[in-house]
């Protein structure tokens, strides 16, 4: 605005506008009511100041309209540009957010551990979970087989069948240091008396507990003593037997850890790095209690404290 006001009082600007855009005819002063207000530009041309100002303002108005149209176009272009930049910025932010947090990896035959930064199957907590899963699974299978042997196959049917079913995953999935230290001292009676998996809906959640109570209180003395001794074994006893450190009569016939089908062949087929993975599992089994006792427990929250106190 200041520039335009300055132009209005700049005679050079007037001359330029008049010469280029609005040439005034000779003796234009005759159209003016007051010739005293005329301004002499040269020997042949005279012009009326009000008429001059009117022409200048018209020129200014035209220029102003043009500038407004240019501004509108720039505004539209800027909005479109800002919209694209804003969209690109938002997309970048979303992509960054999607990359945050723990990476979930799908195990397959194409070697799922190439990303060294991922939380893969070689991580400490995942190895311990896998070891517990394998041990619990094979112990359950072994116990059910022993029940069949002791009862000559007459183990009943339906909900009264003397057979242990799949437990919930709390004991397997829990990686809390204190929890797993206590697990070492838990007996098979305590371990397999836990509630069933929620996927099993046709049986009481205490099905396994009821079956075990029937076995350790069996009227037949031989059966009763055998199952009492079997279910009094601790998780640590089973670890020592499975790695070949200790012979336990009640576990006679149970394959050693290295003889498990998963260890002998399944993992070699499932993973490109199967051999390395198996060695990792064997090492953790051998040093299981040492490794868990070396770990420094996290300070439990009030909620966790309440859980352990209960």
ZAMARGU-4260 file (C-alpha; in steps of 0.2 Angstrom, whole numbers, plus 5000, padded with zeros to 4 digits):
<rodrens>
0) 5000/5000/5000 | 5014/5012/5004 | 5022/5009/4987 | 5006/5013/4978 | 5004/5030/4988
5) 5021/5035/4984 | 5018/5031/4966 | 5003/5043/4966 | 5014/5058/4970 | 5028/5053/4959
10) 5027/5064/4943 | 5039/5052/4934 | 5027/5038/4938 | 5013/5049/4931 | 5022/5052/4915
15) 5026/5033/4913 | 5008/5028/4915 | 5001/5042/4904 | 5014/5038/4890 | 5012/5019/4890
20) 4994/5017/4895 | 4983/5032/4893 | 4990/5045/4881 | 4980/5061/4884 | 4975/5071/4868
25) 4982/5088/4865 | 4974/5103/4874 | 4965/5091/4886 | 4964/5106/4897 | 4949/5112/4887
30) 4939/5098/4896 | 4943/5104/4913 | 4932/5116/4922 | 4946/5124/4931 | 4961/5128/4919
35) 4971/5135/4934 | 4973/5117/4940 | 4981/5111/4925 | 4999/5105/4925 | 5011/5109/4911
40) 5021/5094/4905 | 5029/5101/4890 | 5026/5115/4877 | 5012/5105/4867 | 5003/5096/4881
45) 4993/5101/4896 | 4983/5090/4907 | 4970/5093/4921 | 4975/5086/4938 | 4958/5079/4943
50) 4957/5070/4926 | 4975/5064/4928 | 4972/5057/4946 | 4956/5048/4939 | 4966/5040/4926
55) 4980/5035/4937 | 4968/5028/4950 | 4960/5017/4936 | 4977/5011/4931 | 4981/5007/4949
60) 4964/4998/4951 | 4968/4987/4936 | 4985/4984/4943 | 4978/4980/4960 | 4965/4968/4952
65) 4979/4959/4943 | 4989/4957/4959 | 4974/4951/4968 | 4971/4937/4955 | 4990/4933/4956
70) 4988/4931/4975 | 4973/4920/4973 | 4983/4909/4961 | 4998/4908/4973 | 4986/4904/4988
75) 4978/4890/4978 | 4995/4883/4973 | 5002/4885/4991 | 4987/4876/4998 | 4989/4862/4985
80) 5008/4861/4989 | 5005/4862/5008 | 4992/4848/5006 | 5004/4837/4998 | 5018/4841/5010
85) 5006/4839/5024 | 5001/4822/5018 | 5019/4817/5015 | 5023/4823/5032 | 5009/4813/5040
90) 5013/4798/5030 | 5031/4799/5036 | 5025/4800/5054 | 5014/4785/5052 | 5028/4775/5045
95) 5039/4780/5059 | 5026/4775/5072 | 5023/4758/5063 | 5042/4755/5065 | 5042/4758/5083
100) 5040/4744/5097 | 5045/4726/5097 | 5046/4718/5080 | 5035/4702/5077 | 5043/4689/5066
105) 5035/4675/5058 | 5045/4659/5059 | 5047/4650/5042 | 5059/4640/5032 | 5068/4655/5025
110) 5078/4659/5041 | 5068/4671/5052 | 5083/4677/5061 | 5092/4688/5048 | 5087/4703/5057
115) 5099/4704/5072 | 5089/4718/5080 | 5073/4708/5081 | 5066/4699/5096 | 5069/4681/5088
120) 5069/4663/5095 | 5087/4665/5101 | 5083/4678/5114 | 5084/4672/5132 | 5066/4673/5137
125) 5060/4664/5121 | 5073/4650/5123 | 5067/4647/5141 | 5049/4647/5135 | 5053/4634/5122
130) 5062/4623/5134 | 5048/4623/5147 | 5035/4620/5133 | 5045/4604/5127 | 5048/4597/5144
135) 5030/4600/5150 | 5023/4592/5133 | 5034/4577/5135 | 5031/4574/5153 | 5012/4575/5150
140) 5014/4562/5136 | 5025/4551/5147 | 5013/4552/5163 | 4998/4547/5152 | 5008/4533/5145
145) 5012/4527/5162 | 4994/4528/5167 | 4989/4517/5153 | 5003/4504/5158 | 4998/4504/5176
150) 4980/4501/5172 | 4982/4490/5158 | 4973/4502/5146 | 4958/4502/5157 | 4958/4521/5160
155) 4939/4525/5157 | 4931/4536/5145 | 4924/4554/5143 | 4926/4566/5158 | 4931/4551/5169
160) 4946/4546/5158 | 4962/4545/5168 | 4972/4556/5156 | 4980/4573/5159 | 4974/4587/5147
165) 4983/4602/5140 | 4986/4616/5154 | 4984/4634/5152 | 5000/4643/5146 | 5004/4653/5162
170) 5019/4642/5168 | 5026/4641/5150 | 5024/4659/5145 | 5029/4667/5161 | 5047/4673/5161
175) 5048/4682/5178 | 5064/4678/5186 | 5056/4675/5204 | 5042/4665/5196 | 5055/4653/5187
180) 5066/4651/5202 | 5051/4645/5212 | 5046/4634/5197 | 5062/4624/5199 | 5056/4618/5216
185) 5038/4615/5211 | 5033/4597/5210 | 5024/4588/5196 | 5009/4587/5207 | 5009/4606/5208
190) 5013/4609/5190 | 5000/4598/5182 | 4987/4602/5194 | 4985/4619/5186 | 4969/4624/5177
195) 4966/4618/5160 | 4968/4628/5144 | 4953/4639/5140 | 4951/4631/5124 | 4945/4615/5132
200) 4927/4618/5137 | 4920/4601/5139 | 4930/4597/5155 | 4931/4605/5172 | 4946/4617/5173
205) 4952/4606/5188 | 4951/4590/5178 | 4970/4587/5179 | 4970/4590/5198 | 4956/4578/5201
210) 4964/4564/5190 | 4981/4567/5200 | 4972/4566/5217 | 4964/4550/5211 | 4981/4542/5206
215) 4990/4547/5222 | 4976/4541/5233 | 4973/4524/5223 | 4968/4510/5233 | 4980/4498/5225
220) 4996/4501/5235 | 5008/4498/5221 | 5000/4511/5210 | 4998/4523/5224 | 5016/4523/5229
225) 5022/4524/5211 | 5011/4539/5207 | 5015/4547/5224 | 5034/4546/5220 | 5031/4552/5202
230) 5021/4567/5206 | 5033/4572/5220 | 5047/4574/5208 | 5052/4593/5206 | 5055/4602/5189
235) 5073/4603/5194 | 5073/4584/5195 | 5066/4582/5178 | 5079/4594/5171 | 5093/4584/5178
240) 5086/4568/5171 | 5082/4575/5154 | 5100/4581/5152 | 5107/4565/5158 | 5114/4571/5175
245) 5104/4560/5186 | 5095/4543/5184 | 5077/4543/5192 | 5067/4527/5192 | 5050/4535/5191
250) 5056/4543/5174 | 5063/4527/5167 | 5058/4526/5149 | 5057/4545/5146 | 5067/4550/5132
255) 5082/4562/5136 | 5080/4580/5129 | 5093/4577/5115 | 5082/4562/5109 | 5066/4573/5108
260) 5059/4572/5090 | 5059/4591/5089 | 5078/4591/5094 | 5083/4577/5083 | 5074/4582/5067
265) 5059/4594/5067 | 5069/4610/5070 | 5082/4605/5057 | 5068/4605/5044 | 5059/4620/5051
270) 5073/4632/5052 | 5088/4636/5040 | 5098/4639/5056 | 5091/4624/5065 | 5108/4616/5070
275) 5112/4633/5079 | 5095/4634/5087 | 5096/4616/5094 | 5113/4619/5101 | 5106/4635/5110
280) 5092/4625/5117 | 5104/4611/5124 | 5115/4624/5132 | 5101/4633/5141 | 5094/4616/5147
285) 5112/4611/5154 | 5114/4628/5162 | 5095/4632/5166 | 5095/4634/5185 | 5112/4643/5184
290) 5106/4655/5172 | 5090/4659/5180 | 5098/4661/5197 | 5111/4673/5190 | 5097/4684/5183
295) 5093/4700/5193 | 5074/4701/5196 | 5065/4717/5192 | 5057/4727/5206 | 5039/4720/5207
300) 5025/4733/5205 | 5012/4734/5218 | 5001/4723/5207 | 5014/4710/5205 | 5018/4710/5224
305) 5000/4707/5228 | 4999/4692/5216 | 5015/4684/5224 | 5008/4687/5241 | 4992/4679/5237
</rodrens>
